[in-house]
Structures are given as C-alpha cells and as structure tokens.
Amino acid sequence: MWWRFLKALKGGEHRVASTTWIAATAAVVYAISPIDLIPELVLGPLGLTDDLGVWSILALLLAREHRRWLTALPAR
C-alpha cells in the first residue's frame, strides 16, 4: 500500500499538507547541518536522541499523510 501512496504523491493524486513539507525539509536540513542541539561528540550515543526525535516526528507526519490518503480512496 505504501508503494501506491508514493505513486499517488509522484503523480499528483494526493497533495501533501504544507506542514508536512515544512517538517520534512526541516528534518533533512537539520540532519545534514553541522549544528546539533545535543552533540554526539560530547555526549556519545545520548547525542543521537535529538536526531531520533526529529526523524520520529517526520515519520509520524508521513503516517498521517498516508492515513489521509487511505481515507480519501474510494471504497471497494
């Protein structure tokens, strides 16, 4: 079902909410930026918690979009 969702996004059948686009962009920028709220160099594995939090929020937003897409599908 996720492949159909990705095809619907690519084909323009489903419009993603602007908050999801903003969060996705922010997550990618945060992941590749040298600035880190909790640096791994100082705190070791504990420093990955902020990165995990950002990616978790993105995953939740993506799941919400998938649910929106599923509810908009015609019943079979």
N, C-alpha and C positions, 0 to 999 in steps of 0.2 A: 504494500500500500504506500510505502514511503517513496518508491520509485515513481508511482503515478503522481504523487504530490509534487515531487521535484519536476516532473514533466509539465505539470499544470503551472508551476511557477515560471518555468522557462518559456512556456507557450503563452503566457499572459492570461491563463484561465482563472488564476487566483491572484488577487492583489494583496501583498503583504502590508500589514499596518506600518505606518511610519515609525512608531515607537520600536518595532522590531528591527527595522532597518537601522535606526539610530543606535540601538543597543548592539547590533551585530558589528557595525562599523567601529563603535567604541571598544568592543571586546577585541577586535583584531588589532586596532591601533595600540591598545594597552598591552596586548601580548607581544607586539614587536618593538615597543618603545623601550628605551633604556631606563626609563623612570619606573620605579616599583614602590608600592606602598610598604610592603614588607619584603626587604631584600633577602634573597636566598643565600647570598654570600655571608651575611651576618648571622642569620637565624637558621640556616640549613633547610631541612625539609619543612619546617614550620613556615618558611617564607613562601611556600607554594600555596598556602591557604587563600591568599587574595586572588591568585590566578585561578584557582579552582572555583572560587566564588563567582568570578566574572564569567567563566565558561558555564557554570551551573545556571546562572541567570539567563544566559543565551540559550541554553538547552530548554529551559522552561518556556521561554518565549517562542521557540521553534515548535515545541509540542503544542502550545496554544494555537499557533497558526495552523498546524496540522489538524487540530480538533475543529477549528473554524471551517477549514476546507471540507472535512468529512461531513459536517452538519449541512453544508451547502450543496452536497451531492444529492442528486435525485434518488429517491428510494427505489430499490429494485425489488 
